[in-house]
Amino acid sequence: MHLLVALFLVLQLGAFAFSPVSLLRGVQGRRGTGDHFERRAVSSLFGEPRTMQIEVADAIYEIDVEPNQTVLDAAEENEIEIPYDCRLGTCLRCTVKVEEGKVDQGDGTLDQSLVDQGYALACQCTLLSDNVLIKVVPEDEVIDQQFSEMSK
C-alpha cells in the first residue's frame, strides 16, 4: 500500500519533484509507523569496526563501532548515554562535536555551517575513519545557530 502512495505522488507531481529519501519519509509519515530509512555510503557498509572515543560529562570512553552503526547506537550498545528524542536527525538533541577523525553525516538536518564547525547528529552519523574523538554537547550550543541560519 505504501509503495502505491509513493507511486501516486510521483505520477501526480512529477518524477523529479521528490528525492527517494523524501518519498520514503513521506510514505513513513502516512503509514504512521516507526520505520526508519537511511542513506549510507557504500564504503561504510563493509569493513572492520573502527575505534571511537566519546566524551560525556568529563568522562572519556573508548568503544568499537561497527561499519554501518551510528554513533548513538554504538554508545547505547556500550551503555553510554547520549540524549535523543527522534532518531531521525531532526530534533538536534543528540548533537555531538567531532573533535578528531571523520564521520558521514547521514541524512541529518544540521545546517552546513554547523557541519563545517565539526558538529554532527549522533543518531545519523557513522564513522569514516579510525580513532574518532566525539564530544557530546548540550543541544542549546547549536540550536540557536541552526535556527538563525534557517531563518536567513
Residue frames relative to the residue before (quaternion, step in Angstrom):
aa qw qx qy qz dx dy dz
M 1.0000 0.0000 0.0000 0.0000 0.00 0.00 0.00
H 0.6847 0.4921 -0.2990 0.4468 3.59 0.87 -0.93
L 0.6218 0.5232 -0.3533 0.4634 3.59 1.10 -0.56
L 0.6117 0.5441 -0.3454 0.4589 3.57 1.11 -0.65
V 0.6269 0.5256 -0.3331 0.4688 3.57 1.03 -0.76
A 0.6594 0.5013 -0.3076 0.4682 3.59 0.93 -0.87
L 0.6446 0.5124 -0.3144 0.4724 3.58 0.98 -0.85
F 0.6303 0.5340 -0.3254 0.4601 3.57 0.98 -0.85
L 0.6583 0.5102 -0.3094 0.4589 3.60 0.92 -0.89
V 0.6536 0.5064 -0.3174 0.4644 3.57 0.94 -0.85
L 0.6848 0.4862 -0.2912 0.4580 3.58 0.88 -0.91
Q 0.7024 0.4700 -0.2709 0.4608 3.57 0.95 -0.82
L 0.8070 0.3091 -0.1284 0.4865 3.57 0.89 -0.91
G 0.6051 -0.5669 0.3586 0.4288 3.58 1.23 -0.02
A 0.5729 -0.6439 0.4002 0.3115 3.53 -1.02 0.85
F 0.7437 0.4103 -0.2316 0.4742 3.59 1.09 -0.56
A 0.4447 0.7116 -0.4482 0.3082 3.59 1.23 0.14
F 0.7974 0.1859 -0.0796 0.5685 3.58 1.12 -0.62
S 0.4094 -0.6413 0.5729 0.3047 3.54 -1.21 0.49
P 0.6548 -0.4990 0.3634 0.4361 3.62 -1.17 0.29
V 0.6324 0.5273 -0.3365 0.4569 3.59 1.03 -0.75
S 0.6432 0.5170 -0.3229 0.4634 3.60 0.96 -0.84
L 0.6453 0.5177 -0.3219 0.4604 3.57 0.96 -0.84
L 0.6687 0.4979 -0.3087 0.4578 3.57 0.88 -0.90
R 0.6525 0.4969 -0.3220 0.4729 3.58 0.97 -0.78
G 0.6302 0.5320 -0.3326 0.4574 3.59 1.03 -0.73
V 0.6516 0.4966 -0.3048 0.4857 3.55 0.98 -0.86
Q 0.6200 0.5490 -0.3403 0.4455 3.57 0.97 -0.84
G 0.6692 0.5040 -0.2999 0.4564 3.58 0.92 -0.90
R 0.6623 0.5050 -0.3064 0.4609 3.58 1.00 -0.77
R 0.6714 0.4993 -0.3053 0.4547 3.57 1.00 -0.75
G 0.3112 -0.7757 0.4961 0.2353 3.56 1.14 -0.56
T 0.5155 0.6355 -0.4245 0.3876 3.57 1.12 0.56
G 0.5364 -0.6240 0.4671 0.3236 3.51 -1.31 0.11
D 0.2648 0.7764 -0.5317 0.2105 3.61 1.18 0.38
H 0.1640 -0.7913 0.5856 0.0634 3.53 -1.06 0.75
F 0.1036 -0.7908 0.6027 0.0246 3.57 -0.81 1.04
E 0.0363 -0.8141 0.5795 -0.0106 3.57 -0.93 0.88
R 0.3140 -0.6811 0.6238 0.2199 3.52 -1.34 0.47
R 0.0413 0.7937 -0.6054 0.0435 3.57 -0.88 0.89
A 0.5126 -0.6124 0.5031 0.3302 3.53 -1.15 0.63
V 0.5713 -0.6110 0.4180 0.3542 3.58 -1.00 0.82
S 0.6344 0.5536 -0.3388 0.4199 3.59 0.97 -0.78
S 0.6716 0.5017 -0.3115 0.4474 3.59 1.13 -0.49
L 0.5705 0.6263 -0.3755 0.3758 3.60 1.25 -0.15
F 0.7847 0.2820 -0.1208 0.5386 3.56 1.12 -0.65
G 0.5632 0.6289 -0.4327 0.3164 3.54 -1.24 0.27
E 0.6559 -0.5088 0.4087 0.3794 3.47 -1.42 -0.06
P 0.6028 -0.5326 0.4287 0.4113 3.59 -1.20 0.38
R 0.2975 -0.7375 0.5827 0.1676 3.54 -1.18 0.66
T 0.4472 -0.6822 0.5129 0.2675 3.55 -1.22 0.53
M 0.0232 -0.7847 0.6194 -0.0099 3.54 -0.99 0.89
Q 0.1829 -0.7139 0.6601 0.1454 3.51 -1.17 0.68
I 0.0794 -0.7968 0.5988 0.0154 3.54 -0.91 0.94
E 0.2141 -0.7823 0.5783 0.0878 3.54 -0.79 1.09
V 0.0506 0.7748 -0.6237 0.0900 3.53 -0.75 1.17
A 0.8479 -0.1311 0.0641 0.5098 3.59 -0.68 1.12
D 0.7495 -0.4416 0.2054 0.4484 3.58 0.70 1.16
A 0.6189 0.4612 -0.3726 0.5152 3.60 1.22 0.30
I 0.1732 -0.7794 0.5944 0.0956 3.59 -1.02 0.81
Y 0.1210 -0.7850 0.6072 0.0211 3.55 -0.85 1.09
E 0.1948 -0.7545 0.6121 0.1344 3.58 -1.08 0.71
I 0.0505 0.8068 -0.5816 0.0908 3.56 -0.70 1.11
D 0.4233 -0.6447 0.5643 0.2946 3.54 -1.34 0.31
V 0.1582 -0.7798 0.6035 0.0519 3.54 -1.05 0.88
E 0.4303 -0.7025 0.5094 0.2487 3.57 -0.82 1.03
P 0.6916 -0.5338 0.2932 0.3884 3.61 -1.12 0.61
N 0.7984 0.2558 -0.1466 0.5250 3.64 0.85 -0.78
Q 0.4773 0.6830 -0.4210 0.3585 3.58 1.25 0.31
T 0.4133 -0.6967 0.5200 0.2708 3.58 -0.92 0.85
V 0.6485 -0.5073 0.3988 0.4037 3.54 -1.28 0.41
L 0.6481 0.5215 -0.3210 0.4527 3.61 0.95 -0.84
D 0.6679 0.4942 -0.3081 0.4635 3.61 0.87 -0.89
A 0.6542 0.5065 -0.3140 0.4657 3.59 0.96 -0.84
A 0.6402 0.5170 -0.3250 0.4660 3.58 0.98 -0.82
E 0.6671 0.4981 -0.3065 0.4614 3.60 0.87 -0.92
E 0.6303 0.5449 -0.3291 0.4444 3.57 0.99 -0.83
N 0.7382 0.3674 -0.1983 0.5298 3.57 1.18 -0.62
E 0.4932 -0.7057 0.3846 0.3329 3.57 1.31 0.44
I 0.4202 0.6403 -0.5028 0.4009 3.55 1.03 0.94
E 0.2969 -0.7996 0.5002 0.1493 3.56 -0.62 1.12
I 0.0001 -0.7302 0.6826 -0.0280 3.50 -0.94 1.08
P 0.4329 -0.6999 0.4871 0.2923 3.62 -0.72 0.93
Y 0.1279 0.7729 -0.6151 0.0884 3.58 -1.10 0.73
D 0.2112 -0.7577 0.5955 0.1632 3.55 -1.30 0.26
C 0.8584 0.2840 -0.0986 0.4157 3.55 0.47 -1.24
R 0.2198 -0.7889 0.5274 0.2263 3.63 1.03 -0.77
L 0.6149 0.5517 -0.3416 0.4481 3.60 1.25 0.28
G 0.5335 -0.6513 0.3971 0.3653 3.59 1.25 -0.04
T 0.5995 0.5976 -0.3538 0.3979 3.59 1.15 0.44
C 0.6938 0.5215 -0.2937 0.4006 3.63 1.02 -0.64
L 0.3348 -0.7805 0.4524 0.2722 3.62 1.25 -0.48
R 0.4359 0.7169 -0.4617 0.2879 3.64 1.17 0.03
C 0.7387 0.4158 -0.2299 0.4781 3.60 1.04 -0.68
T 0.2510 0.7986 -0.5128 0.1904 3.58 1.16 0.52
V 0.0358 -0.7703 0.6366 -0.0093 3.53 -1.00 0.95
K 0.3085 -0.7166 0.5828 0.2273 3.56 -1.27 0.27
V 0.3137 -0.7409 0.5691 0.1693 3.54 -0.81 1.08
E 0.2035 -0.8174 0.5344 0.0702 3.56 -0.32 1.31
E 0.7825 0.0102 0.0194 0.6223 3.59 1.12 -0.74
G 0.7541 0.3743 -0.2848 0.4585 3.55 -1.15 0.65
K 0.4264 -0.6954 0.5271 0.2381 3.53 -1.38 -0.03
V 0.0960 -0.7775 0.6196 0.0476 3.55 -1.17 0.74
D 0.4078 -0.6244 0.5966 0.2965 3.53 -1.35 0.39
Q 0.4141 -0.7547 0.4596 0.2186 3.59 -0.63 1.12
G 0.3472 -0.7437 0.5116 0.2543 3.62 1.11 -0.37
D 0.7152 -0.4524 0.3371 0.4126 3.56 -1.18 -0.62
G 0.2802 0.7917 -0.5042 0.2010 3.60 1.07 0.53
T 0.4741 -0.6987 0.4773 0.2435 3.54 -1.29 0.35
L 0.3159 0.7568 -0.5208 0.2372 3.60 1.12 0.42
D 0.5124 -0.6260 0.4993 0.3104 3.53 -1.10 0.80
Q 0.6095 -0.5942 0.3850 0.3567 3.58 -1.07 0.76
S 0.6216 0.5428 -0.3602 0.4351 3.62 1.01 -0.66
L 0.6417 0.4980 -0.3237 0.4852 3.61 1.10 -0.63
V 0.6153 0.5297 -0.3377 0.4762 3.57 1.04 -0.77
D 0.6546 0.5194 -0.3041 0.4574 3.58 0.97 -0.88
Q 0.6694 0.4804 -0.2914 0.4859 3.60 1.17 -0.55
G 0.6242 -0.5790 0.3238 0.4127 3.59 1.30 -0.02
Y 0.5031 0.6514 -0.4358 0.3641 3.60 1.22 0.10
A 0.0030 -0.7726 0.6347 -0.0159 3.55 -1.21 0.63
L 0.4154 -0.6668 0.5504 0.2825 3.56 -1.30 0.25
A 0.4565 -0.7251 0.4489 0.2535 3.57 -0.59 1.17
C 0.6580 0.5236 -0.3164 0.4390 3.59 1.07 -0.65
Q 0.7441 0.3966 -0.2074 0.4960 3.59 1.22 -0.37
C 0.7154 0.4961 -0.2817 0.4034 3.60 0.91 -0.80
T 0.1491 -0.7409 0.6503 0.0770 3.49 -1.27 0.72
L 0.5600 -0.6371 0.4198 0.3230 3.57 -1.16 0.56
L 0.1970 -0.7713 0.5964 0.1031 3.55 -1.06 0.85
S 0.7670 0.2117 -0.1408 0.5891 3.58 1.25 -0.25
D 0.5290 -0.5997 0.4904 0.3464 3.52 -1.32 0.23
N 0.8126 0.2748 -0.2033 0.4721 3.57 -1.30 0.30
V 0.2153 0.7727 -0.5534 0.2243 3.55 0.84 1.04
L 0.1509 -0.7595 0.6270 0.0854 3.56 -1.04 0.85
I 0.0242 -0.8038 0.5921 -0.0528 3.54 -0.64 1.20
K 0.1621 -0.7741 0.6078 0.0717 3.54 -1.02 0.89
V 0.3619 -0.7060 0.5654 0.2256 3.57 -0.89 0.97
V 0.1056 -0.8062 0.5817 0.0205 3.57 -0.79 1.05
P 0.5679 -0.5752 0.4451 0.3855 3.60 -1.15 0.47
E 0.5649 -0.6339 0.4030 0.3416 3.58 -0.95 0.84
D 0.6410 0.5368 -0.3476 0.4245 3.61 1.02 -0.63
E 0.5103 0.6361 -0.4215 0.3966 3.59 1.26 -0.18
V 0.7951 0.2733 -0.1397 0.5231 3.59 1.09 -0.64
I 0.5498 0.6690 -0.3991 0.3017 3.59 1.09 -0.57
D 0.6435 0.5112 -0.3345 0.4612 3.61 0.96 -0.76
Q 0.6548 0.5052 -0.3112 0.4682 3.58 0.96 -0.86
Q 0.6370 0.5475 -0.3282 0.4321 3.57 0.94 -0.91
F 0.7612 0.3938 -0.2273 0.4623 3.57 0.72 -1.01
S 0.5930 0.5309 -0.3859 0.4664 3.60 1.14 -0.38
E 0.6369 0.5063 -0.3244 0.4825 3.61 1.08 -0.67
M 0.6599 0.5148 -0.3116 0.4499 3.59 0.99 -0.79
S 0.6929 0.4894 -0.2858 0.4457 3.60 1.04 -0.66
K 0.5284 0.6402 -0.4098 0.3781 3.61 1.26 -0.14
